[in-house]
Amino acid sequence: MTPKNTLIASLVGTAVVALCCFTPMLVILLSALGLAAWVGYLDVVLLPLLGIMVALTVVAYRRHRRCCQK
């Protein structure tokens, strides 16, 4: 995967996790599927995942910047 593609993929992943973290989108989806009991555990999963995705985005940006700065 090229640095540009890695950066784009990490930005999309971070946006999706942030969208699920800060909006009730995932709560509505889980409720519609009958899985509302899992809503209480979303913070345990989504907040660390958001931190991991932000770190991955920073690493991908640094690689892209180092590679394509010529």
C-alpha positions in Angstrom: 0.0 0.0 0.0 1.4 3.4 -0.9 1.7 6.1 1.8 -1.1 8.1 0.1 -3.5 5.1 0.2 -2.6 4.4 3.8 -3.3 8.0 4.7 -6.6 8.0 3.0 -7.6 4.7 4.6 -6.6 5.8 8.1 -8.5 9.1 7.6 -11.7 7.3 6.5 -11.4 4.8 9.5 -10.9 7.7 11.9 -13.9 9.5 10.5 -16.1 6.4 10.8 -15.0 5.7 14.4 -15.5 9.4 15.3 -18.9 9.3 13.8 -19.9 6.2 15.8 -18.4 7.7 18.9 -19.9 11.2 18.9 -23.3 10.6 17.3 -26.1 8.3 18.2 -25.8 6.5 14.8 -24.5 3.2 16.3 -27.0 3.3 19.2 -29.9 3.7 16.7 -28.5 0.9 14.5 -28.0 -1.5 17.4 -31.5 -0.7 18.7 -33.0 -1.4 15.4 -31.2 -4.8 15.2 -32.4 -5.7 18.7 -28.9 -5.5 20.2 -29.6 -2.6 22.5 -28.0 -4.5 25.4 -24.6 -3.9 23.8 -25.0 -0.1 23.9 -23.6 0.1 27.4 -20.3 -1.3 26.3 -19.7 0.9 23.3 -17.5 3.4 25.2 -15.2 0.6 26.3 -14.6 -0.3 22.7 -15.0 2.9 20.7 -12.9 5.3 22.8 -9.7 3.2 22.7 -10.4 2.4 19.0 -10.6 6.2 18.3 -7.2 6.7 20.0 -5.7 3.9 17.9 -7.1 5.3 14.7 -5.9 8.8 15.5 -2.4 7.4 16.2 -2.5 5.4 12.9 -3.5 8.5 11.0 -0.5 10.5 12.5 1.9 7.7 11.5 0.4 7.5 8.0 0.7 11.3 7.7 4.3 11.3 8.7 5.1 8.5 6.3 3.3 10.3 3.5 5.0 13.6 4.3 8.5 11.9 4.4 7.9 10.0 1.2 6.3 12.7 -0.9 8.2 15.8 0.2 10.6 15.7 -2.7 
